């Protein structure tokens, strides 16, 4: 088999995997919205939440079709920031999700029990679905496009703050539309559950801690971490700007469970050490995930 044919075959296989994950993700996302959220009278964040609000006043307009209609001007405005390939992949996701919301799930029974459980399971299912879609480089459009476009224009703004602003406004609007404070609370519960599931699936298995240590017993601390916890340590000589005194800076990457052990071990050796612990969404390299994952 020639190199070109092999590349083409691999490309087709990748597109096949993408499509399978996209369909599975859309199936779970559609179940979360149609089975649990729609009949519970609350609006989640994002374009889907806007579609649910519009559908409340214009029930003859299907939610899936509304998401596509709302996305059209968003796509036009964000095209320059996101590029053709990314938008094409995302258009496929939007189409599959709309099909699930308008064709598949309206023919199935929906949950009409406890509103809080409805919000919780809507968040869990939609979160898993979105994580599967995101894991293959796809996107569901809507507020995702807006968030990424805003980030490119104003990089000093965090994704979290932009998301909070957009989703918060839609969830709050749901409280006014449905005339219930509980609608706002349900929207918050669903969004929180969805966010947690996305983070756990995309980053949970590869997340960890990044620990920065400034100490006067650098070699001793580094040796102890290596022997007792089994993690490598990077050492640098640094100087305190105020005191002018030399210190050692240690950098350690470890799992979430090992973070507490590292802190406790360092302070058992140097009680005056300065320790800064930060989260790492993903860690690649020896002892962690393979760069090919």
PAKE-724803 format. One record per residue (C-alpha): y, x, z; residue number from 0. Coordinates in Angstrom, 3 decimals, always signed. Layout:
BEGIN
MIPA | Y | X | Z | NUM
...
end
This chain:
BEGIN
MIPA | +0.000 | +0.000 | +0.000 | 0
MIPA | +3.375 | +1.386 | -0.997 | 1
MIPA | +6.166 | +1.952 | +1.506 | 2
MIPA | +8.252 | -0.841 | -0.028 | 3
MIPA | +5.403 | -3.356 | +0.180 | 4
MIPA | +4.713 | -2.316 | +3.777 | 5
MIPA | +8.375 | -2.810 | +4.708 | 6
MIPA | +8.380 | -6.218 | +3.034 | 7
MIPA | +5.195 | -7.228 | +4.867 | 8
MIPA | +6.607 | -6.125 | +8.216 | 9
MIPA | +9.841 | -7.975 | +7.486 | 10
MIPA | +7.926 | -11.181 | +6.728 | 11
MIPA | +5.917 | -10.767 | +9.929 | 12
MIPA | +9.102 | -10.348 | +11.963 | 13
MIPA | +10.639 | -13.446 | +10.391 | 14
MIPA | +7.415 | -15.315 | +11.161 | 15
MIPA | +7.560 | -14.259 | +14.823 | 16
MIPA | +11.237 | -15.204 | +14.947 | 17
MIPA | +10.511 | -18.649 | +13.536 | 18
MIPA | +7.622 | -19.333 | +15.937 | 19
MIPA | +9.729 | -18.354 | +18.950 | 20
MIPA | +12.656 | -20.340 | +17.588 | 21
MIPA | +10.557 | -23.491 | +17.204 | 22
MIPA | +8.973 | -23.078 | +20.638 | 23
MIPA | +12.383 | -22.429 | +22.212 | 24
MIPA | +13.920 | -25.442 | +20.450 | 25
MIPA | +10.979 | -27.588 | +21.592 | 26
MIPA | +11.553 | -26.685 | +25.246 | 27
MIPA | +15.330 | -26.955 | +24.943 | 28
MIPA | +15.020 | -30.350 | +23.255 | 29
MIPA | +12.663 | -31.546 | +25.993 | 30
MIPA | +15.132 | -30.501 | +28.668 | 31
MIPA | +18.006 | -32.349 | +27.024 | 32
MIPA | +16.298 | -35.454 | +25.602 | 33
MIPA | +13.648 | -36.115 | +28.241 | 34
MIPA | +15.654 | -35.259 | +31.360 | 35
MIPA | +19.404 | -34.963 | +30.722 | 36
MIPA | +20.404 | -37.707 | +28.294 | 37
MIPA | +19.368 | -40.707 | +30.386 | 38
MIPA | +20.570 | -39.207 | +33.672 | 39
MIPA | +24.253 | -39.809 | +32.796 | 40
MIPA | +25.667 | -36.311 | +33.152 | 41
MIPA | +26.851 | -33.629 | +30.762 | 42
MIPA | +25.673 | -30.014 | +30.860 | 43
MIPA | +27.949 | -27.256 | +29.646 | 44
MIPA | +28.327 | -26.177 | +26.036 | 45
MIPA | +28.440 | -28.035 | +22.743 | 46
MIPA | +25.410 | -30.137 | +23.707 | 47
MIPA | +27.347 | -31.413 | +26.691 | 48
MIPA | +30.245 | -32.353 | +24.395 | 49
MIPA | +27.800 | -34.144 | +22.092 | 50
MIPA | +26.363 | -36.124 | +25.020 | 51
MIPA | +29.883 | -37.203 | +26.028 | 52
MIPA | +30.718 | -38.344 | +22.489 | 53
MIPA | +27.359 | -40.092 | +22.196 | 54
MIPA | +28.202 | -42.039 | +25.363 | 55
MIPA | +31.124 | -43.677 | +23.524 | 56
MIPA | +29.532 | -43.666 | +20.045 | 57
MIPA | +25.795 | -44.209 | +20.668 | 58
MIPA | +25.094 | -44.661 | +16.950 | 59
MIPA | +25.805 | -40.939 | +16.425 | 60
MIPA | +22.706 | -38.874 | +17.340 | 61
MIPA | +23.231 | -35.974 | +19.746 | 62
MIPA | +21.575 | -33.379 | +17.500 | 63
MIPA | +23.696 | -34.325 | +14.497 | 64
MIPA | +26.808 | -34.269 | +16.678 | 65
MIPA | +26.064 | -30.709 | +17.773 | 66
MIPA | +25.981 | -29.634 | +14.120 | 67
MIPA | +29.209 | -31.523 | +13.306 | 68
MIPA | +31.000 | -29.930 | +16.259 | 69
MIPA | +29.631 | -26.520 | +15.300 | 70
MIPA | +31.011 | -26.616 | +11.743 | 71
MIPA | +34.658 | -25.877 | +12.656 | 72
MIPA | +33.492 | -23.432 | +15.349 | 73
MIPA | +31.442 | -21.488 | +12.784 | 74
MIPA | +34.374 | -21.401 | +10.354 | 75
MIPA | +36.729 | -20.084 | +13.040 | 76
MIPA | +34.254 | -17.491 | +14.343 | 77
MIPA | +32.846 | -16.270 | +11.021 | 78
MIPA | +35.080 | -13.200 | +10.830 | 79
MIPA | +34.030 | -12.087 | +14.311 | 80
MIPA | +30.272 | -12.593 | +14.121 | 81
MIPA | +29.168 | -11.855 | +10.562 | 82
MIPA | +26.968 | -13.570 | +7.982 | 83
MIPA | +23.518 | -12.464 | +9.194 | 84
MIPA | +24.066 | -13.542 | +12.773 | 85
MIPA | +25.453 | -16.912 | +11.704 | 86
MIPA | +22.546 | -17.489 | +9.305 | 87
MIPA | +19.959 | -16.872 | +12.017 | 88
MIPA | +21.879 | -19.106 | +14.390 | 89
MIPA | +22.156 | -21.883 | +11.784 | 90
MIPA | +18.352 | -21.983 | +11.641 | 91
MIPA | +18.201 | -22.433 | +15.421 | 92
MIPA | +20.833 | -25.164 | +15.334 | 93
MIPA | +18.943 | -27.034 | +12.633 | 94
MIPA | +15.614 | -26.886 | +14.473 | 95
MIPA | +17.207 | -27.997 | +17.756 | 96
MIPA | +18.978 | -30.896 | +16.016 | 97
MIPA | +15.638 | -31.951 | +14.501 | 98
MIPA | +14.012 | -31.916 | +17.944 | 99
MIPA | +16.863 | -33.878 | +19.544 | 100
MIPA | +17.189 | -36.529 | +16.819 | 101
MIPA | +13.708 | -36.901 | +15.337 | 102
MIPA | +11.010 | -35.669 | +17.719 | 103
MIPA | +11.990 | -36.525 | +21.290 | 104
MIPA | +13.627 | -39.957 | +20.750 | 105
MIPA | +10.095 | -41.141 | +19.892 | 106
MIPA | +8.747 | -39.928 | +23.245 | 107
MIPA | +9.279 | -41.447 | +26.732 | 108
MIPA | +12.097 | -40.000 | +28.835 | 109
MIPA | +12.331 | -39.386 | +32.576 | 110
MIPA | +14.198 | -42.049 | +34.548 | 111
MIPA | +13.530 | -40.963 | +38.115 | 112
MIPA | +15.544 | -38.940 | +40.610 | 113
MIPA | +18.826 | -37.710 | +38.999 | 114
MIPA | +18.736 | -34.393 | +40.859 | 115
MIPA | +15.202 | -33.683 | +39.646 | 116
MIPA | +16.306 | -34.649 | +36.147 | 117
MIPA | +19.118 | -32.087 | +36.286 | 118
MIPA | +16.848 | -29.410 | +37.744 | 119
MIPA | +14.068 | -29.808 | +35.182 | 120
MIPA | +16.596 | -30.143 | +32.360 | 121
MIPA | +17.980 | -26.758 | +33.407 | 122
MIPA | +14.578 | -25.102 | +33.794 | 123
MIPA | +13.242 | -26.266 | +30.423 | 124
MIPA | +16.447 | -25.633 | +28.501 | 125
MIPA | +16.781 | -22.210 | +30.147 | 126
MIPA | +13.291 | -21.140 | +29.107 | 127
MIPA | +13.919 | -22.471 | +25.602 | 128
MIPA | +17.213 | -20.635 | +25.227 | 129
MIPA | +15.701 | -17.411 | +26.577 | 130
MIPA | +12.986 | -17.540 | +23.907 | 131
MIPA | +15.623 | -18.111 | +21.223 | 132
MIPA | +17.908 | -15.332 | +22.525 | 133
MIPA | +14.987 | -12.887 | +22.840 | 134
MIPA | +14.619 | -12.835 | +19.044 | 135
MIPA | +18.309 | -12.319 | +18.346 | 136
MIPA | +19.047 | -15.962 | +17.554 | 137
MIPA | +21.772 | -18.137 | +18.993 | 138
MIPA | +22.295 | -21.884 | +19.427 | 139
MIPA | +25.877 | -21.812 | +18.205 | 140
MIPA | +28.696 | -23.739 | +19.819 | 141
MIPA | +30.083 | -22.239 | +22.989 | 142
MIPA | +27.976 | -19.103 | +22.416 | 143
MIPA | +30.000 | -18.442 | +19.252 | 144
MIPA | +33.264 | -19.172 | +21.041 | 145
MIPA | +32.384 | -16.903 | +23.963 | 146
MIPA | +31.417 | -13.987 | +21.711 | 147
MIPA | +34.483 | -14.436 | +19.528 | 148
MIPA | +36.765 | -14.504 | +22.589 | 149
MIPA | +35.043 | -11.411 | +23.943 | 150
MIPA | +35.679 | -9.533 | +20.702 | 151
MIPA | +39.327 | -10.577 | +20.771 | 152
MIPA | +39.818 | -10.026 | +24.517 | 153
MIPA | +37.189 | -7.488 | +25.644 | 154
MIPA | +38.691 | -7.278 | +29.138 | 155
MIPA | +37.430 | -10.803 | +29.864 | 156
MIPA | +33.883 | -11.056 | +31.183 | 157
MIPA | +31.264 | -13.286 | +29.585 | 158
MIPA | +30.776 | -14.993 | +32.940 | 159
MIPA | +34.429 | -15.967 | +33.341 | 160
MIPA | +34.680 | -17.310 | +29.771 | 161
MIPA | +31.439 | -19.268 | +30.173 | 162
MIPA | +32.597 | -20.672 | +33.507 | 163
MIPA | +35.863 | -21.846 | +31.984 | 164
MIPA | +34.275 | -23.563 | +28.969 | 165
MIPA | +31.227 | -25.043 | +30.693 | 166
MIPA | +33.241 | -26.017 | +33.769 | 167
MIPA | +35.690 | -28.042 | +31.677 | 168
MIPA | +32.860 | -29.942 | +29.928 | 169
MIPA | +30.949 | -30.606 | +33.162 | 170
MIPA | +34.138 | -31.830 | +34.844 | 171
MIPA | +34.826 | -34.115 | +31.878 | 172
MIPA | +31.362 | -35.577 | +32.405 | 173
MIPA | +32.412 | -36.703 | +35.868 | 174
MIPA | +35.318 | -38.687 | +34.395 | 175
MIPA | +33.318 | -40.110 | +31.482 | 176
MIPA | +30.402 | -41.326 | +33.615 | 177
MIPA | +32.641 | -42.201 | +36.548 | 178
MIPA | +30.538 | -40.387 | +39.129 | 179
MIPA | +31.083 | -37.257 | +41.195 | 180
MIPA | +27.315 | -36.820 | +41.096 | 181
MIPA | +27.563 | -36.306 | +37.335 | 182
MIPA | +29.558 | -33.123 | +37.982 | 183
MIPA | +27.040 | -31.950 | +40.573 | 184
MIPA | +24.141 | -32.647 | +38.212 | 185
MIPA | +25.866 | -30.685 | +35.462 | 186
MIPA | +26.332 | -27.751 | +37.817 | 187
MIPA | +22.677 | -27.888 | +38.929 | 188
MIPA | +21.420 | -27.938 | +35.348 | 189
MIPA | +23.701 | -25.101 | +34.230 | 190
MIPA | +22.776 | -22.972 | +37.260 | 191
MIPA | +19.035 | -23.541 | +36.773 | 192
MIPA | +19.302 | -22.766 | +33.061 | 193
MIPA | +21.262 | -19.549 | +33.713 | 194
MIPA | +18.752 | -18.341 | +36.302 | 195
MIPA | +15.819 | -18.954 | +33.956 | 196
MIPA | +17.536 | -17.150 | +31.067 | 197
MIPA | +18.299 | -14.118 | +33.239 | 198
MIPA | +14.816 | -14.018 | +34.761 | 199
MIPA | +13.040 | -14.195 | +31.411 | 200
MIPA | +15.340 | -11.844 | +29.491 | 201
MIPA | +16.012 | -9.318 | +32.244 | 202
MIPA | +13.749 | -10.088 | +35.187 | 203
MIPA | +10.848 | -7.842 | +34.260 | 204
MIPA | +13.040 | -4.896 | +33.359 | 205
MIPA | +15.870 | -5.228 | +35.842 | 206
MIPA | +16.454 | -2.803 | +38.673 | 207
MIPA | +19.016 | -0.995 | +40.762 | 208
MIPA | +21.318 | +1.896 | +39.967 | 209
MIPA | +22.067 | +3.820 | +43.155 | 210
MIPA | +24.857 | +6.382 | +43.384 | 211
MIPA | +24.797 | +8.589 | +46.471 | 212
MIPA | +27.430 | +11.078 | +47.623 | 213
MIPA | +26.066 | +13.366 | +50.314 | 214
MIPA | +26.270 | +16.844 | +51.790 | 215
MIPA | +22.469 | +17.084 | +51.870 | 216
MIPA | +21.804 | +16.575 | +48.192 | 217
MIPA | +18.655 | +18.620 | +47.700 | 218
MIPA | +17.012 | +17.287 | +50.860 | 219
MIPA | +17.767 | +13.678 | +49.918 | 220
MIPA | +16.621 | +14.205 | +46.318 | 221
MIPA | +13.334 | +15.773 | +47.437 | 222
MIPA | +12.689 | +12.922 | +49.882 | 223
MIPA | +13.318 | +10.255 | +47.212 | 224
MIPA | +11.001 | +12.052 | +44.808 | 225
MIPA | +8.182 | +12.472 | +47.335 | 226
MIPA | +8.359 | +9.211 | +49.300 | 227
MIPA | +9.492 | +6.757 | +46.614 | 228
MIPA | +8.406 | +8.533 | +43.448 | 229
MIPA | +11.696 | +8.273 | +41.582 | 230
MIPA | +13.538 | +11.012 | +39.764 | 231
MIPA | +17.036 | +11.978 | +40.823 | 232
MIPA | +19.951 | +13.414 | +38.842 | 233
MIPA | +22.232 | +15.750 | +40.821 | 234
MIPA | +25.829 | +16.765 | +40.154 | 235
MIPA | +28.289 | +18.837 | +42.103 | 236
MIPA | +31.487 | +16.924 | +42.867 | 237
MIPA | +34.664 | +17.483 | +44.857 | 238
MIPA | +36.436 | +14.979 | +47.091 | 239
MIPA | +39.934 | +14.372 | +45.725 | 240
MIPA | +41.485 | +13.829 | +49.166 | 241
MIPA | +39.567 | +16.373 | +51.237 | 242
MIPA | +39.013 | +18.975 | +48.519 | 243
MIPA | +35.516 | +19.517 | +49.941 | 244
MIPA | +32.389 | +19.933 | +47.783 | 245
MIPA | +29.679 | +17.259 | +47.826 | 246
MIPA | +26.572 | +16.375 | +45.847 | 247
MIPA | +26.372 | +13.202 | +43.753 | 248
MIPA | +22.893 | +11.777 | +43.223 | 249
MIPA | +22.036 | +9.137 | +40.638 | 250
MIPA | +18.817 | +7.142 | +41.047 | 251
MIPA | +17.317 | +4.353 | +38.927 | 252
MIPA | +14.711 | +2.260 | +40.732 | 253
MIPA | +13.214 | -1.220 | +40.925 | 254
MIPA | +14.836 | -4.000 | +42.938 | 255
MIPA | +12.164 | -3.678 | +45.621 | 256
MIPA | +12.724 | +0.084 | +45.937 | 257
MIPA | +16.494 | -0.231 | +46.372 | 258
MIPA | +16.325 | -1.017 | +50.089 | 259
MIPA | +13.821 | +1.782 | +50.678 | 260
MIPA | +16.112 | +4.322 | +48.994 | 261
MIPA | +19.082 | +3.227 | +51.101 | 262
MIPA | +17.101 | +3.394 | +54.330 | 263
MIPA | +15.664 | +6.806 | +53.442 | 264
MIPA | +19.067 | +8.302 | +52.572 | 265
MIPA | +20.639 | +7.179 | +55.838 | 266
MIPA | +17.700 | +8.563 | +57.794 | 267
MIPA | +18.629 | +11.987 | +56.386 | 268
MIPA | +22.424 | +11.760 | +56.150 | 269
MIPA | +24.075 | +8.977 | +58.134 | 270
MIPA | +27.463 | +9.928 | +56.653 | 271
MIPA | +26.351 | +9.493 | +53.039 | 272
MIPA | +28.253 | +7.148 | +50.730 | 273
MIPA | +25.899 | +4.825 | +48.828 | 274
MIPA | +26.810 | +2.497 | +45.964 | 275
MIPA | +24.139 | +0.103 | +44.693 | 276
MIPA | +24.601 | -1.705 | +41.380 | 277
MIPA | +22.302 | -3.959 | +39.341 | 278
MIPA | +20.796 | -2.801 | +36.056 | 279
MIPA | +19.851 | -5.606 | +33.661 | 280
MIPA | +17.314 | -3.366 | +31.959 | 281
MIPA | +16.033 | +0.163 | +32.551 | 282
MIPA | +14.245 | +2.127 | +29.823 | 283
MIPA | +12.443 | +5.427 | +30.080 | 284
MIPA | +9.707 | +7.086 | +32.106 | 285
MIPA | +8.553 | +4.866 | +34.943 | 286
MIPA | +10.294 | +1.810 | +33.463 | 287
MIPA | +10.152 | -0.108 | +30.188 | 288
MIPA | +9.386 | +1.545 | +26.882 | 289
MIPA | +12.432 | +1.794 | +24.551 | 290
MIPA | +10.327 | -0.070 | +21.975 | 291
MIPA | +10.018 | -3.210 | +24.159 | 292
end
